[in-house]
Amino acid sequence: MEVIVIGSGVIGLTSAWYLAKEGHKVTVIDRQDSSGKETSFANAGQISYGYSSPWAAPGIPVKALKWLTQEHAPLKVKPSLSPALIQWATQMLSNCSPAKYAINKSRMLRIANYSRDCLTELRETEHLDYEGRQQGTLQVFRDAKQLEAIQQDMKLLKESGIEHSLLNVEECIKVEPGLKSVQDKLVGGLYLPGDETGDCHKFCIELTEKAKALGVEFMFDTEVHALNREGSSLTSINTSAGELKADAFVLATGSYSTELLKQIDIDVPVYPVKGYSLTLPIVNADKAPTSTVMDETYKVAMTRFDDRIRIAGTAELAGFNFDIPEKRKATIDMVIKDLFPEAGDHAKAEYWTGLRPMTPDGTPIIGKTPVGNLYTNTGHGTLGWTMACGSGKILASVVSGKVPEVESGDLSVSRYQ
C-alpha cells in the first residue's frame, strides 16, 4: 500500500519507519528543508516514561490562578478571546477531576511503557547514536506539600509497574552529585530509573537516513495546502509540489493538525502550548546533571547531553507565536543557575521556542478518523519524544489492519466525538 505521511518530526518519522517495516511504500512530506526542524528540534531531551502525566490534574485550576501573579510561574496565559483557546481550556479544566486524571494518566503510561520497549529495540537493532543515556529522571521537590502530592502519582506508577523510589535529600545527592552545593533548597525527590535522555533532533536525522535505506522517500520544502475528500475517503492532497495521491494518509503535523483537519470537517482539540529551551555548553561536568533533573516547583527539566545541558520548561498559551520574551528566558535561566550554578557557560546560551501539540486530556490522538483512509498521530504535548516509537508502531499496526500489541481503542479521535 502507498502511504503518505505528512510531517517529519519525531512522530512522523517513527510512523514512517514502522509503516515501511510493515512493507508499505512510504513518502514523507515536510515544509522544512530536513527532518526534526520544528517541535523536535530543541526540546527538553528527556524521555520520561514514568513522568507521563496529563497537565489536567486535580488542583491545577487553583494553582493556575496563583501562577498568573508569579514571576517564574510554569504556566503563562496571554489574554485572548480566541474561541479555540477558550474551547480547549474549558475541555482541559473538565479533565481535572481525580477520576479523569487517573484514566488519562493510565492511558499515557500505557503508551509510554510500550514506547520504551520499542525505542530499546530500535536503538539496539539499528545502532542509533543520539547522545542517549539510560540513567533515569530525578524529580526534585522544594517543599513538603509536593512530597505529599506525589503520593497519588506513586500509586499510579506502582499500578503500571513502573520502577520508582521516593528519596530523601542525601539519596538525591547520590543520584545527582551536582546538587550537593544546593541541598539546603531541597526536601526530597522521586527517582525514576527507567527513564532516558537523548537529543531528539539527532535521533530524527539518524532515523531519516535509516528510513531512506529502507526505501522511504522524503519530500522536503513542500507545503501541504489542502486535503481533498470525496465521501468517506481522502483522494489526494494539494501541495506546493502539485497534487499527490496515495492509498492512505497519516497526519503527523503536531499543532497544525487542527486547521488541516477542519478542511474535511474533522474537529480535533489540539492546541499549541508554547515551550522554551536553553542549551548551554558544559564547563564543569562534575557540577552538571548526570541525566535529567526535573524541578517540580517551576516545571523545568535540565537534561545532560554529551557536552551540553538542555534546560526546558514553561507552558504558555499564546497561539501560534514564536517570540522569545526576556521574561521567559529568565525563568529557565534562573532554575539552572539556582540548582547547577557552576555547570554551564551562560555566555554561550542558545534559546529556542517550540509549539507542543497538546490535547485537553493529555493523551495523543492515534489511529483512525471518520475518513476511512486518513489516520492521525498527533497531540503528544510535552511527551512526543517519550511516546514517539510506541505511537509510531501503534499507528503502523492500525493502518496495516493489524491489532496493535497494546490497547489502542481509546486513543483515536473518536473519544472526542
C-alpha positions, 0 to 999 in steps of 0.5 A: 500500500502507498502511504503518505505521511505528512510531517517529519518530526519525531512522530512522523518519522517513527510512523514512517519507519514502522509503516515501511517495516510493515512493507508499505511504500512510504513518502514523507512530506515536510515544509522544512528543508530536513527532518526534526526542524520544528517541535523536535528540534530543541526540546527538553531531551528527556524521555520520561516514561514514568513522568507521563502525566496529563497537565489536567490534574486535580488542583491545577485550576487553583494553582493556575490562578496563583501562577498568573501573579508569579514571576517564574510561574510554569504556566503563562496565559496571554489574554485572548478571546480566541474561541479555540483557546477558550474551547480547549481550556474549558475541555482541559479544566473538565479533565481535572477531576481525580477520576479523569486524571487517573484514566488519562494518566493510565492511558499515557503510561500505557503508551509510554511503557510500550514506547520504551520497549520499542525505542530499546529495540530500535536503538539496539537493532539499528545502532542509533547514536543520539547522545542517549543515556539510560540513567533515569529522571530525578524529580526534585521537590522544594517543599513538603506539600509536593512530597505529599502530592506525589503520593497519588502519582506513586500509586499510579506508577506502582499500578503500571509497574513502573520502577520508582523510589521516593528519596530523601535529600542525601539519596538525591545527592547520590543520584545527582552529585551536582546538587550537593552545593544546593541541598539546603533548597531541597526536601526530597525527590522521586527517582525514576530509573527507567527513564532516558535522555537523548537529543531528539533532533539527532535521533530524527536525522539518524532515523531519516537516513535509516528510513531512506535505506529502507526505501522511504522517500522524503519530500522536503520544502513542500507545503501541504495546502489542502486535503481533498475528500470525496465521501468517506475517503481522502483522494489526494492532497494539494501541495506546493509540489502539485497534487499527490495521491496515495492509498492512505494518509497519516497526519503527523503535523503536531499543532497544525493538525487542527486547521488541516483537519477542519478542511474535511470537517474533522474537529480535533482539540489540539492546541499549541502550548508554547515551550522554551529551551536553553542549551548551554555548553558544559564547563564543569561536568562534575557540577552538571546533571548526570541525566535529567533533573526535573524541578517540580516547583517551576516545571523545568527539566535540565537534561545532560547531553554529551557536552551540553545541558538542555534546560526546558520548561514553561507552558504558555498559551499564546497561539501560534507565536514564536517570540522569545520574551526576556521574561521567559528566558529568565525563568529557565535561566534562573532554575539552572543557575539556582540548582547547577550554578557552576555547570554551564557557560551562560555566555554561550546560551542558545534559546529556542521556542517550540509549539507542543501539540497538546490535547485537553486530556493529555493523551495523543490522538492515534489511529483512525478518523471518520475518513476511512483512509486518513489516520492521525498521530498527533497531540503528544504535548510535552511527551512526543519524544517519550511516546514517539516509537510506541505511537509510531508502531501503534499507528503502523499496526492500525493502518496495516489492519493489524491489532496493535500489541497494546490497547489502542481503542481509546486513543483515536479521535473518536473519544472526542466525538 
